[in-house]
Amino acid sequence: MILYHSKLQPQVIYPILKAPIPLDQQGRVITLAFKNFYVINCYQPHYEYHQPKIHQQWMQKINQYFKQLASKKALIIAGDFAVLSPKEADLSKAPADFQMLLNNGLVDSFANPNLNNLKPTLGATWWPPNIDKAKSPGWRLDFWLISKQLQSLVIDTQVIDTKERLDHAPIMLTLKISY
């Protein structure tokens, strides 16, 4: 869920990426177009549940979409990108297709220590079903990716501990944006 100031009136876009069927029909990307930036919610198909070729095609299409939008306005992207296991907390070990997003001007708001002097947060955001969170290191699947030009506007970024929740934990990003 994304919350925004009630005075803002975004245009809502459900893009067709020409991704492999049935991914475009599943509503995996929703974009809110504001005057000076886009807010995008993205649900990445999981590599293990989809054929590697489909996963790769999806990542190419989503990267093209992000690049197209970034040429017009800044990006704020919330998403389950399903990329990091407990052993891969370092983004430099993330799959190449995810690195492609970071190489195109996006910054992980949780892992970049240069964001407004915030302490980096690399906590898990997902735990397997039916496993006690306290006994599992969890996985880092959820991200806030932002355009580099927004780095100085970050006020806070964190994983919200919901204690008993056993799947995804909510992630929060607070930006100082004038409108």
N, C-alpha and C positions, 0 to 999 in steps of 0.2 A: 504494500500500500504506500502511496506517495501522498503526502499532505502539502498543500501550498496555501498561500495567502488568498483569502476569499475575494479580494479586489482584482486579482489577476484572472484574465479570461483567456485561457489557452485554446488553441485549435487542437482537436484530438485527431491523431492520424493512426490508422491501422495499415501499415505499409505492406505491400506485396513485394517480397524480395526475389521472387522467382527461384525460391529454394526448392530442394527436392520435396516431392509430395510425401507425406501430408503436412509438412512443417509450416507452410504458409497458411494453411487452413486452421491451424491450432491456436492462433492468436498469441504467438510467442513474443511479439514485439508490439508495444504501444508507445506512441510518441506524443508528448504534449509540446506544442510549439508556442513559446512565449516570444515577446518582442526581441529579446537579446540572447536567448538561449533555448535549447531543447532539453527536456527531461524525458528520458527513455527508460522504460521497464522492459527487460529482456530475459527470456527464459531459454537458456541454451539446451539443445538436446544433449543428453548424456552420452558420452562416447561409448560406454559399454552396452547401452541399450539400442544404439543405432549402429549401422555399419560404419566403419572408419571413413569410407569414401563419402557417405552422406554427411557425417560430422564435418569433414573437411570442406565439403561444398557449402554447408551452412555457414561455417566460419568465414569463408571467402565472401559470401553474400552479405553477411552482417557487417563485415569490415568495409565492404564497398558502400553500404548504406551509411555507416558512421562517417566515412570519409566525405560522402556527398553532403551530409548535414553539417559537418565540421567546416566545410568550405564557406558556409553561410553564417553560422552562429556557434557559440560555445556549446559543449555537450556535458550533460550530467546524466550518467547511466547507472541505474540500479539493476543488478542482475544476478541470477544463478548461472554462473559460467561453468560450473562442474569441472574445475581444473586442478585443484591442489589437494593432495592427500596429506596426512600428518607428517610424512617424511619429506614433503616438498613445500615447507612453509616459505622458502625463499622463492620469490617470483622468477628469479633467473632460471629456475628449474621447471617452470611451467611449460606446457606444450608450446611448440612453435606457432601454432595458429592463434593462441592467446597472446603470445609475445608480439605477434603482428599488430594487435590492437594497441599495445603499449608503445610500439615503435612508430605509430601513427599519431602521436601527440596526446595520448590519453595517459593519465596517471592514476594509480591505485591509491585512493584516499586513505586506506588503512595502513599501507606499507611504506608510504613515502615519508621519511622523517623531516622533509623540508616544508611540510604543510603547517604554516603558522606556528612553528615550534611545538606542535602536538607530539606527544609520545606515540610512536608507531604501535598499532594494534594488529596483531597477527592471530588473534584468537579464532578458534573453530566457529563455524556457523552452521554446521550440519552434523548430526549423529545418526547412525543406523537405527532403524526401528527396533524396539524391544531390547535396547541396550542402555544400561544406566549411564547417564552423561558423566557421572563422577568416575566411572571405570573405563571410559573411552576417550582418547584424545580428540576425537572428532575430525572433521575435514573442513578445509577452507574452500567453500564453494561460492559464497556470495560476496559481491563486490560493489563498491561505489567507484566507478571510473569517471574521472572528470577531465575536461580539457586543461592543458597546462596553464592557460591564462586565468583560470579560476583558482589556482592554488592559494593565492594570498587572501581569498575570501572565505576559506574554511574556518569555521569557528569551532566545530566539534565533529568527531567521527568515532563511532563505537559500535561494538556488537552488544546488543541488549540481552543480558542474561535473564531468561524466563524461568530459571530453576528447573521445573519439571518437564518442560517441553522436550520432546525426544527427536524432533526432526530439525527443521531450519529455525535458527534464532533470527529475530529481526535485526536489521542493520540500520544505523542512523547516520545521517550526514546533515549538518547544519551549516548553511552558507549565509554570508551577509551579502544580500543582493538588493540593490535599489531598483525600484520600478517606476 
